[in-house]
Amino acid sequence: MWILYELLLVIAFVLYLPKALWRRRLPHPGWAMRLGRYPEAVRERLRGGGAIWVHAVSVGEVQAARPLLTMLRQRYPRAPLVISTVTATGFGVAQQAVGEEGTVIYAPLDLRGCVQRALQTIQPRVLLLMESELWPVMIALTQARGVPIAVVNGRISYRAFRRYRLVTPLLKEMLDRVALFLMQSQADADRLLGLGAAPEKVRVLGNMKWDASLGARPSPEQVTQLAVRLGLHGDAKILVAGSTHRGEEDTVLDAYRTLRAEHPSLRLVIAPRHLERVGEVEALLQRSGLQVIRLSTGEASAPWDIGLVDTMGQLPLYYGLASVVFIGGSLIPHGGQNPLEAASLGKPVVFGPYMHNFAEVTTQLVSTQAARQLRVADELTAALRELLADADQARTMGEKAKAITERTTGAASRTLEALQPLLS
């Protein structure tokens, strides 16, 4: 089975290679580490063994892990803390999250030789897999070394569940190797049980993204300083489109141009989900004939209509400026990005019909009138128009969003306690 799986993984990578090159995701800055070969500085820091290894594939998972990472550093100050990720942006965010108190690496490819080399370097005492990172070879080889494994902030989307059901007998063998599944919701837990996980290993503890959203909030002073730098006044109206994907920027730009005719001072701040797309998005925006600046270098003296976020980890700060927020990844079948950073700041939030990556969060926000979900992309302009025109409605929605965020926390501390038997 392992030979077939690894062969399929290699074939998939070869097929992905042209697309990765076209999207400028290769050459990967951490390919040596992805092969399980780590720099001497990393090997030296981990030489004593006993590391707590947290694997978080990309930015969203790293951000969700931040409260738990802080608690792990406080509870186990002598244990090396290793955070592995796959993407360059996730790597950068992880470095910001742990600084000198942790070691950030690129995760090994899920091939036997790569994983074995990584395990020899890291020598973990426990492996914590964030959300849905179920890699068969990593799990099998880690468990074979007697290292306990837990899935943390676990989720199984309905789409993933349908795919996993096609290989349930093989999947159950992998699930049996995991000691603990700490799931976001009962729906996630039920899907996991349906795939064969042992009931005594499955617990529902809530979503750590609620906790992370509060930790990511900028201070009012930081937001004020940013507004001054960008030449914004207290009554300025700002539309922020966060974590947009290819296929969404055109729709957002069309909405902005329509609304700007009604609100001449309205400005747009747009943050592509992937920083390697900044140049592509900038070219698209410049074709509109409007004044576009990159916000990392923008100053009050430079007039602008559209600000492009081109730095990592700054989106919550720009959300702090917003009059209304659109959440990207939701107008296309990607599944949406995290709306909680904006919600925790008391901002009225709008997202499209595709939010299945945050299904429970979406339900909670929409059912309490703390956010608005579009049925189709064509409704975006009308929804934004209503919130820009009705300040009381926008304020009320934002207040509800902030309130539900502040009362739906505690998953990180519950997770830490649940992990004690594996960490002791």
C-alpha positions as CSV (number, residue, x, y, z in Angstrom):
1,M,0.0,0.0,0.0
2,W,2.8,2.4,0.9
3,I,4.6,2.0,-2.4
4,L,1.4,2.7,-4.3
5,Y,0.6,5.7,-2.2
6,E,4.1,7.2,-2.5
7,L,4.1,6.5,-6.2
8,L,0.8,8.3,-6.6
9,L,2.2,11.2,-4.6
10,V,5.2,11.6,-6.9
11,I,3.0,11.4,-10.0
12,A,0.7,14.1,-8.5
13,F,3.7,16.4,-7.9
14,V,4.9,15.9,-11.4
15,L,1.5,16.8,-12.8
16,Y,1.3,19.9,-10.4
17,L,4.8,21.1,-11.4
18,P,3.7,23.1,-14.5
19,K,0.9,24.8,-12.6
20,A,3.3,25.6,-9.7
21,L,5.8,27.2,-12.1
22,W,3.1,29.2,-13.8
23,R,1.9,30.6,-10.5
24,R,5.5,31.2,-9.4
25,R,5.2,28.8,-6.4
26,L,8.5,27.1,-7.5
27,P,11.3,27.0,-6.9
28,H,10.2,26.4,-3.3
29,P,12.5,28.3,-0.8
30,G,12.6,25.2,1.5
31,W,13.0,22.3,-0.8
32,A,15.9,20.9,1.1
33,M,13.8,20.8,4.3
34,R,10.9,19.3,2.4
35,L,13.2,16.4,1.6
36,G,14.0,16.1,5.3
37,R,17.4,17.8,5.1
38,Y,17.6,20.6,7.7
39,P,20.3,23.2,8.2
40,E,23.0,22.7,10.9
41,A,21.4,25.5,13.0
42,V,18.1,23.6,13.1
43,R,19.8,20.3,13.9
44,E,21.8,21.9,16.7
45,R,18.7,23.5,18.4
46,L,16.9,20.1,18.3
47,R,19.9,17.9,19.2
48,G,18.5,17.1,22.7
49,G,15.2,15.6,21.4
50,G,11.9,15.8,23.1
51,A,10.4,18.4,20.8
52,I,6.7,19.3,20.7
53,W,6.1,19.2,16.9
54,V,3.1,21.2,15.6
55,H,2.3,20.8,11.9
56,A,0.2,23.6,10.4
57,V,0.0,23.5,6.6
58,S,-0.4,27.2,5.8
59,V,-1.3,30.7,7.1
60,G,-4.8,29.9,8.4
61,E,-3.7,26.9,10.4
62,V,-0.7,28.7,11.8
63,Q,-2.9,31.6,12.9
64,A,-5.3,29.2,14.5
65,A,-2.5,27.5,16.4
66,R,-1.0,30.8,17.9
67,P,-2.9,30.7,21.2
68,L,-2.0,27.1,21.7
69,L,1.7,27.8,20.8
70,T,1.8,30.5,23.4
71,M,0.3,28.2,26.1
72,L,2.7,25.4,25.2
73,R,5.7,27.7,25.5
74,Q,4.5,28.8,28.9
75,R,3.6,25.3,30.2
76,Y,6.7,23.5,28.8
77,P,9.4,26.2,28.6
78,R,12.2,23.6,28.4
79,A,10.7,21.5,25.5
80,P,11.8,22.6,22.0
81,L,8.8,23.8,20.0
82,V,8.9,23.0,16.3
83,I,6.3,24.4,13.9
84,S,6.3,22.9,10.4
85,T,4.4,24.4,7.5
86,V,4.3,24.0,3.7
87,T,3.9,27.4,2.2
88,A,6.3,30.4,2.2
89,T,3.6,32.7,3.7
90,G,2.8,30.1,6.4
91,F,6.5,29.9,7.2
92,G,6.8,33.6,7.6
93,V,3.7,33.8,9.9
94,A,5.0,31.0,12.0
95,Q,8.3,32.8,12.5
96,Q,6.4,35.9,13.6
97,A,4.3,33.7,16.0
98,V,7.2,32.1,17.9
99,G,10.2,34.3,17.2
100,E,13.3,32.9,18.8
101,E,11.4,30.7,21.2
102,G,10.5,28.1,18.5
103,T,12.0,26.5,15.5
104,V,10.2,26.9,12.2
105,I,10.7,24.4,9.4
106,Y,9.2,23.2,6.2
107,A,7.4,19.9,6.6
108,P,8.8,16.9,4.9
109,L,7.1,15.5,1.8
110,D,5.0,12.5,2.8
111,L,7.5,10.0,1.4
112,R,9.3,7.4,3.6
113,G,12.8,8.7,3.3
114,C,11.9,12.4,3.8
115,V,9.8,11.7,6.9
116,Q,12.4,9.4,8.4
117,R,15.1,12.0,8.1
118,A,12.8,14.7,9.6
119,L,12.0,12.4,12.5
120,Q,15.7,11.7,13.2
121,T,16.3,15.5,13.3
122,I,13.2,16.6,15.3
123,Q,13.0,13.6,17.7
124,P,9.5,14.6,18.9
125,R,7.9,13.7,22.1
126,V,4.5,14.4,20.5
127,L,3.1,15.3,17.0
128,L,0.2,17.7,16.8
129,L,-1.5,17.9,13.4
130,M,-3.6,21.0,12.9
131,E,-7.1,20.7,11.5
132,S,-7.2,18.2,8.6
133,E,-3.5,17.4,8.1
134,L,-3.8,13.6,7.8
135,W,-0.6,12.4,6.1
136,P,-0.4,8.5,6.1
137,V,3.4,8.1,6.0
138,M,4.1,10.8,8.5
139,I,1.5,9.3,10.9
140,A,2.7,5.7,10.4
141,L,6.4,6.4,10.9
142,T,5.8,8.7,13.8
143,Q,3.6,6.2,15.6
144,A,6.0,3.4,14.9
145,R,8.6,5.3,16.9
146,G,6.3,5.4,19.9
147,V,5.5,9.0,19.5
148,P,1.8,9.9,20.3
149,I,-0.1,11.8,17.7
150,A,-3.1,14.2,18.1
151,V,-5.3,16.0,15.6
152,V,-5.9,19.5,17.0
153,N,-8.7,21.9,16.1
154,G,-9.7,19.1,13.8
155,R,-12.2,19.5,11.0
156,I,-13.6,17.2,8.3
157,S,-15.6,19.2,5.7
158,Y,-18.5,17.5,4.0
159,R,-16.6,17.5,0.7
160,A,-13.6,15.9,2.3
161,F,-15.9,13.3,4.0
162,R,-17.3,12.2,0.7
163,R,-13.8,11.8,-0.7
164,Y,-12.5,9.9,2.3
165,R,-15.4,7.5,2.3
166,L,-14.0,6.1,-1.0
167,V,-11.0,4.8,0.9
168,T,-12.5,4.1,4.3
169,P,-10.8,0.7,5.0
170,L,-7.3,2.3,4.3
171,L,-8.2,5.5,6.2
172,K,-9.3,3.5,9.3
173,E,-5.8,2.0,9.6
174,M,-4.4,5.5,9.6
175,L,-6.9,6.8,12.1
176,D,-6.2,3.9,14.5
177,R,-2.6,5.2,14.8
178,V,-3.8,8.6,16.1
179,A,-4.2,8.8,19.9
180,L,-6.6,11.8,20.1
181,F,-8.9,13.8,17.9
182,L,-9.8,17.2,19.3
183,M,-12.5,18.4,16.9
184,Q,-14.0,21.9,16.2
185,S,-17.7,20.8,16.1
186,Q,-20.0,17.9,16.6
187,A,-20.5,17.8,12.8
188,D,-16.8,17.3,12.4
189,A,-16.7,14.7,15.0
190,D,-19.6,12.8,13.5
191,R,-18.0,12.7,10.1
192,L,-14.7,11.4,11.7
193,L,-16.7,8.7,13.5
194,G,-18.3,7.8,10.2
195,L,-14.9,7.2,8.8
196,G,-14.0,4.7,11.5
197,A,-12.3,6.7,14.3
198,A,-12.7,5.1,17.7
199,P,-15.3,7.0,19.7
200,E,-13.2,7.1,22.9
201,K,-10.5,9.1,21.0
202,V,-12.8,11.8,19.7
203,R,-13.7,15.0,21.6
204,V,-15.4,18.2,20.6
205,L,-13.6,21.3,22.1
206,G,-14.5,24.1,19.8
207,N,-12.6,26.2,17.2
208,M,-9.4,27.8,18.3
209,K,-9.8,30.4,15.5
210,W,-12.1,32.2,17.9
211,D,-9.3,32.5,20.4
212,A,-6.8,33.4,17.7
213,S,-8.9,36.2,16.3
214,L,-8.8,38.0,19.7
215,G,-5.0,37.7,19.9
216,A,-4.6,39.1,16.4
217,R,-6.5,42.3,17.1
218,P,-4.4,45.5,16.7
219,S,-4.6,48.2,19.3
220,P,-6.6,51.4,18.6
221,E,-3.3,53.3,18.7
222,Q,-1.9,51.1,15.9
223,V,-4.9,51.6,13.7
224,T,-4.8,55.4,14.3
225,Q,-1.1,55.5,13.3
226,L,-1.9,53.6,10.1
227,A,-4.7,56.0,9.3
228,V,-2.5,59.0,9.7
229,R,0.3,57.5,7.6
230,L,-2.3,56.8,4.8
231,G,-3.9,60.3,5.0
232,L,-7.2,59.0,6.3
233,H,-9.6,61.1,8.3
234,G,-12.0,59.9,11.0
235,D,-15.0,59.9,8.7
236,A,-13.2,58.1,5.8
237,K,-15.1,55.2,4.4
238,I,-13.0,52.2,3.6
239,L,-14.0,48.9,1.9
240,V,-11.5,46.1,2.8
241,A,-11.5,43.0,0.7
242,G,-9.4,40.4,2.6
243,S,-7.7,37.3,1.4
244,T,-9.0,37.4,-2.2
245,H,-8.4,34.8,-4.8
246,R,-8.0,34.8,-8.5
247,G,-11.5,35.3,-10.0
248,E,-12.7,37.6,-7.2
249,E,-10.7,40.8,-7.7
250,D,-12.7,41.7,-10.9
251,T,-16.0,41.4,-9.0
252,V,-14.7,43.4,-6.0
253,L,-13.3,46.1,-8.4
254,D,-16.6,46.4,-10.3
255,A,-18.5,46.8,-7.0
256,Y,-16.1,49.4,-5.8
257,R,-16.3,51.5,-9.0
258,T,-20.1,51.5,-8.8
259,L,-20.1,52.4,-5.1
260,R,-17.4,55.1,-5.5
261,A,-19.8,57.0,-7.8
262,E,-22.2,57.2,-4.8
263,H,-19.5,57.7,-2.2
264,P,-16.7,59.8,-3.9
265,S,-14.4,59.5,-0.9
266,L,-14.7,55.7,-0.6
267,R,-11.4,53.9,-0.8
268,L,-10.7,50.2,-1.4
269,V,-8.1,48.1,0.4
270,I,-7.5,44.8,-1.2
271,A,-5.3,41.9,0.2
272,P,-4.6,38.9,-2.1
273,R,-4.5,35.7,-0.2
274,H,-1.2,34.7,-1.8
275,L,1.5,37.4,-1.9
276,E,3.0,36.0,-5.1
277,R,-0.1,37.3,-6.8
278,V,0.5,40.9,-5.8
279,G,2.0,41.9,-9.1
280,E,-0.9,40.2,-11.0
281,V,-3.5,41.9,-8.9
282,E,-1.8,45.3,-9.1
283,A,-1.8,45.1,-12.9
284,L,-5.5,44.3,-12.9
285,L,-6.3,47.3,-10.6
286,Q,-4.2,49.7,-12.5
287,R,-6.2,49.0,-15.7
288,S,-9.2,50.6,-13.9
289,G,-7.6,54.0,-14.3
290,L,-7.8,54.6,-10.6
291,Q,-4.8,55.5,-8.4
292,V,-3.3,52.3,-6.9
293,I,-0.5,52.1,-4.3
294,R,1.2,49.3,-2.5
295,L,0.4,49.9,1.2
296,S,3.8,48.9,2.5
297,T,5.2,52.1,0.9
298,G,2.1,54.3,0.8
299,E,2.3,57.7,2.6
300,A,-0.2,60.4,3.3
301,S,1.4,62.6,0.7
302,A,0.6,60.1,-2.1
303,P,-3.1,60.3,-3.3
304,W,-4.7,56.9,-3.7
305,D,-8.0,55.2,-4.4
306,I,-7.0,51.6,-4.0
307,G,-4.5,50.3,-1.6
308,L,-2.9,46.9,-2.2
309,V,-1.7,45.0,0.9
310,D,1.6,43.5,-0.1
311,T,3.1,42.5,3.3
312,M,2.5,39.4,5.4
313,G,0.5,39.4,8.7
314,Q,-0.8,42.9,8.4
315,L,-4.4,42.2,7.4
316,P,-6.0,42.6,10.9
317,L,-4.4,46.1,11.0
318,Y,-6.2,47.0,7.8
319,Y,-9.4,45.5,9.0
320,G,-9.2,48.0,11.8
321,L,-9.6,50.8,9.2
322,A,-12.7,49.2,7.6
323,S,-16.2,50.5,7.3
324,V,-17.2,47.2,5.8
325,V,-15.3,44.0,5.1
326,F,-15.6,41.4,2.3
327,I,-14.1,38.0,3.0
328,G,-12.3,36.4,0.0
329,G,-12.3,32.9,-1.2
330,S,-16.1,32.9,-0.9
331,L,-17.2,34.0,-4.4
332,I,-15.5,31.0,-5.9
333,P,-15.8,27.4,-4.8
334,H,-12.6,27.7,-2.7
335,G,-14.5,27.5,0.6
336,G,-13.9,30.9,2.1
337,Q,-11.2,32.5,4.3
338,N,-11.4,33.2,8.0
339,P,-14.0,35.9,8.9
340,L,-13.2,36.1,12.6
341,E,-10.3,38.6,12.5
342,A,-12.7,41.2,11.1
343,A,-15.6,40.1,13.2
344,S,-13.5,40.4,16.4
345,L,-12.8,44.0,15.6
346,G,-16.5,44.8,15.4
347,K,-16.7,45.2,11.6
348,P,-19.7,44.4,9.5
349,V,-18.7,41.3,7.4
350,V,-19.9,40.2,4.0
351,F,-19.0,36.9,2.3
352,G,-20.1,34.9,-0.7
353,P,-22.0,31.6,-1.0
354,Y,-18.9,29.4,-0.7
355,M,-17.9,29.3,3.0
356,H,-17.8,25.5,3.6
357,N,-14.2,25.7,5.1
358,F,-15.8,27.7,7.9
359,A,-19.3,26.2,7.9
360,E,-20.0,26.3,11.7
361,V,-18.4,29.8,12.1
362,T,-20.5,31.0,9.1
363,T,-23.7,29.6,10.6
364,Q,-23.0,31.2,14.0
365,L,-22.3,34.6,12.5
366,V,-25.2,34.6,10.0
367,S,-27.8,33.2,12.4
368,T,-27.1,36.0,14.9
369,Q,-27.1,38.7,12.2
370,A,-23.4,39.3,12.8
371,A,-22.5,38.8,9.2
372,R,-24.2,38.7,5.8
373,Q,-23.9,35.8,3.3
374,L,-24.6,36.4,-0.4
375,R,-26.6,33.8,-2.3
376,V,-24.7,34.7,-5.6
377,A,-21.7,36.9,-6.4
378,D,-24.0,39.4,-8.2
379,E,-25.4,40.5,-4.8
380,L,-22.1,41.9,-3.6
381,T,-22.6,45.5,-4.7
382,A,-26.1,45.7,-3.2
383,A,-25.0,44.3,0.1
384,L,-22.1,46.7,0.4
385,R,-24.2,49.6,-0.7
386,E,-26.7,49.0,2.1
387,L,-24.1,48.8,4.8
388,L,-22.2,51.9,3.5
389,A,-25.5,53.9,3.4
390,D,-26.8,52.7,6.8
391,A,-24.3,53.4,9.5
392,D,-26.5,52.2,12.3
393,Q,-27.1,48.9,10.6
394,A,-23.4,48.4,10.0
395,R,-22.6,49.4,13.6
396,T,-25.1,47.0,15.0
397,M,-23.8,44.1,12.8
398,G,-20.3,44.8,13.9
399,E,-21.2,44.9,17.6
400,K,-22.9,41.5,17.3
401,A,-19.9,40.1,15.5
402,K,-17.6,41.4,18.2
403,A,-19.8,40.1,21.0
404,I,-20.1,36.6,19.6
405,T,-16.4,36.4,19.1
406,E,-15.6,37.4,22.7
407,R,-18.0,34.9,24.2
408,T,-17.1,31.9,21.9
409,T,-13.5,31.4,23.2
410,G,-11.7,28.9,25.4
411,A,-10.9,26.2,22.8
412,A,-7.2,26.7,23.1
413,S,-7.1,26.2,26.9
414,R,-9.4,23.2,26.6
415,T,-7.1,21.7,24.0
416,L,-4.0,22.2,26.2
417,E,-5.7,20.3,29.1
418,A,-6.8,17.5,26.8
419,L,-3.2,17.1,25.6
420,Q,-1.8,16.7,29.1
421,P,-1.8,12.8,29.0
422,L,0.3,12.9,25.8
423,L,2.7,15.6,27.0
424,S,3.4,14.2,30.5
